[in-house]
């Protein structure tokens, strides 16, 4: 379990509302589509790459695991806190920053929902081929992972 000082520093990084430590909140992030359950020590909602960098530095300093999570729709267990630690939920990082139609690239944040991205590129006459069954909830970060 994370001590009070680490939780305090995490709140300084992502804000008081960006850190969940109550059991009932953490339970919501203790499982994915595998239905296996591992309770994280805390759940964080970063809003920028800078905040993630600061979280990772703190994790390295205090040796706790950090587990990234999008929508939690995966069947691999990759978003589960098997050894405790913090789950960083990336759904607040959900902006499509750029779609370049000339070289078929896009810059997006990891929390962009797959279906939203597909609709955005279709408006430009393009196609994003991954078509997971959970595309209305799954995120680009999860697609990449």
C-alpha positions, 0 to 999 in steps of 0.5 A, a space after each residue: 500500500 502507498 503511504 500518505 506522503 506518496 498519495 499527497 505527492 500524487 495529489 499535487 501532480 494530478 489534483 485532489 480530484 484526480 486521485 482515487 483511494 477509497 475502496 469503492 472507487 478502486 474496485 471499479 478499476 480492479 478488473 477488465 473484460 477478463 473479469 479477474 480482479 486485482 485492487 490497485 492502491 490508487 487510481 489516477 487521472 492524468 491530463 497531460 504527458 507532463 503529469 504522466 512523466 512526474 508520476 513515473 518519476 515518483 514511482 521510480 523513486 518509491 518503487 511502486 508499479 504503474 499500470 496504464 488503463 484506457 476503457 478497460 475493455 481488453 481481454 489480456 489483463 494488461 490494465 490490471 494492478 496484479 502487484 498493486 501500485 497505481 492505475 493511470 486512467 488515460 480517458 481524460 487525454 482524449 483529443 485528436 491533435 492532428 490528422 495529416 491526409 497527405 501522409 496518412 498519419 494522425 497525432 492523438 492522445 491515448 484516451 481517444 475512443 476508436 469510434 470517434 477517431 474512425 468518424 473523424 478520419 472518415 470525414 476526411 475520406 480516410 479509413 482507420 482499419 482496426 475494428 474491435 467489437 468494443 470500438 464504441 468504448 475502446 481507446 486508441 491507446 488500447 488499440 496500440 497496446 
